[in-house]
């Protein structure tokens, strides 16, 4: 994957997290701290700020992750997804751990 595609992915996440669509299942003020993609296996690692944990309820986490996965599966080069919070592998607010989830 070239740098251009990686920038498109990053911009997509920035739009998603800035909540332009007024989707109430997306926490406010989530910043993308780092994004990396291992081209040998298509493993995307997204490092988000702690604000990503500022919601509650299983329904919200389900909708958040469903939208998140729909964004990442749009790119054929991404096979796996890991979400870090402030550089650490952590569970989301309702207990989901996104560690090298297979997207295809």
Steps between C-alpha positions, in 0.01 A plus 500: 500500500638836409510812716207648306264220609623528858419872496151427366445254785621755754275773360205259506559431868540869579164574339343204679630604841416866456139387483401705195212262437358565850514132583443481872688171534833665421676650804584869470850637450677176414845561359697260285841493669667263258415272212714226352455229243718193458493441129614137523174385664272806480491558877370848576572632849316809608608681816221720640485739792320402818188693399403196292385346831255783578175322433307224664259229406530188294286645222734797455809281493336265249404790268840664543685181407262417215565839342871469572524159332301621200757775447799268522356219285454750218877478442606166348855544633383488863456146631535547876422776744637585842380795706733644763404759762787736582743244359369205704279207411190563711138396507245751382236633742280190475780245491580452131868435434600571141827312458582390144137443408469330160295727272450270200 
